[in-house]
Amino acid sequence: MSTPATSPSASTTPKPYEPATPAMAATSTAIVGLQWGDEGKGKIVNLLTDRHDAIVRYNGGANAGHSVVVKGERFALHLIPSGIMHADKPAVVGPGVVIDPEWLLKEVAGLRKRGVGCENLVISDHAHVVMPWHKLEDELREAFLSANSVEPIGTTRRGIGPCYADKAQRSTAIRIADLLRPEVLSQKLATIVPFKNAVLAAIARPGSTFVPYDHRTLLEQFAALGEQLRPFVTGASKLLLDMAHSGKSILFEGANATLLDVDHGTYPYVTSSTCSALGAPAGAGVPFTCVRSILGVMKAYSTRVGGGVMPTELINSDADRAIADGIRQRGREFGTTTGRPRRVGWLDLVAVRYSARLNGVHGLCLMLLDVLAGVDTLMVADRYEVDGSPTNTFVPDAHWLAGARPIYRSFPGFSADITAARSLRELPTQARTYMEFIEQTIGVPIRFVSVGPDRAQTIEC
């Protein structure tokens, strides 16, 4: 039944399904990794920056790394969004990111040395600060696990987890805004430093010499870092909200990946933030209605860094290890942040399908397809065997996953170099068959295919 035009509710109260605020830009997009990270998200972000008005990194810290190749020149980014290459668009580090000020300023200096001005860099004043004790605690925790015959989490030891823990603890946290207010910073350090000294002294390894922190020294150091950061710092969420409500489009850049998500990844071998698309609104400081399109980035095979189960890892024979090493070398599978060799395995579509469903992706970006050239037979896991029965269910739990055995399908490989291909018809039949199986299994179309590291070596489907 329609409401009479004279009813007060007709003019003052919106219906539940009607927006009470201006419509958000329909072109805003979230880019999210569907595996264990290192999928090539930076390249897709760099490609799509032209189509958006701002780029925002919404999670993680200097534990993440994105490599971007522009005109043959490789840029390794850690805290700064990949959109920094576009000087006319704000490249925003959102409140959901934890920031190591020294690392960030080092990254800015490195980019400027190579001709990237960074004047478009925006840092949220609400982002939390990675302090020296966070890195030490990270190191001590990993060492404790190793010393007690427990598999370490495999962190980068950059202090990310302890910083997020202090963010939740609140009383021991420092935000970027505090670095710009020496009197506030002094008060906080006077409280936090004695507490951290007591905790770290207690967990330091026997025989090690722990040097207590001095809050006056830290005040001088971090107040100076704050002054260097001041030109970039602002209320980033207000900036993004103003842009969204004026019809501008935002590109949300996720770090790490879904299977490392603290809530929905392969716990406990995960990172410390919400790195799925579910974390984009909170980590950027915008409504969830801002995220209109979600692209899931995946490799044509699997990799993982650090501890935790990886069902399709190529480690069971010399032949497996030889295949893995070839993929590792061709794909430059060494950590952007740490340089660690990545573990390599066949494509695990049980895991990718789970991630695609969780994120609600609208399209897939298939990366590093060229790396598989020369592999005679390609194996893909589309089911697991668990307790003697086949299943296509993925449970993001390390204990459950340890009992899962991949069930493979085989596909003929391709030997041709595909790095010059610029359309799907230029790809070998075997490569297209491989892609079609991925689409059918996941139930989502492939929108981009990467056939080489350079921005130009990308096929848009």
Buried (B, 14 or more C-beta within 10 A) or exposed (E): EEEEEEEEEEEEEEEEEEEEEEEBBEBBBBBBBBBBBBBBBBBBBBBBBEEBBBBBBBBBBBBBBBBBBBEEEEBEBBBBBBBBBBEEBBBBBBBBBBBBBBBBBBBBEBBEEEEBEBEBBBBBBBBBBBBBBBBBBBBBBBBBBEEEEEEBBBBBBBBBBBBBBBBEEEEBBBBBBBBBEBEBBBBBBEEBBEEBBEBBEEEBEEEEEBEEBEBEEBBEEBBEBBEBBEEBBBBBBEBBBEBBBEEBBBBBBBBBBBBBBBBBBBBEBBBBBBBBBBBBBBBBBBEEEBBBBBBBBBBBBBBBBBBBBBBBBBEEEEEBBEBBBBBBEBBEBBBBBBEEBBBBBBBBBBBBBBBBEBBBBBBBBBBBBBBBBBBEEBBBBBBBEBEEEEBBEBBBEBEBBEEBEBBBEEBEBBEBEBBEBEEBEEBBEBBBBBBEBBBEBBEBEBBBBBBBBBBEBBBEB
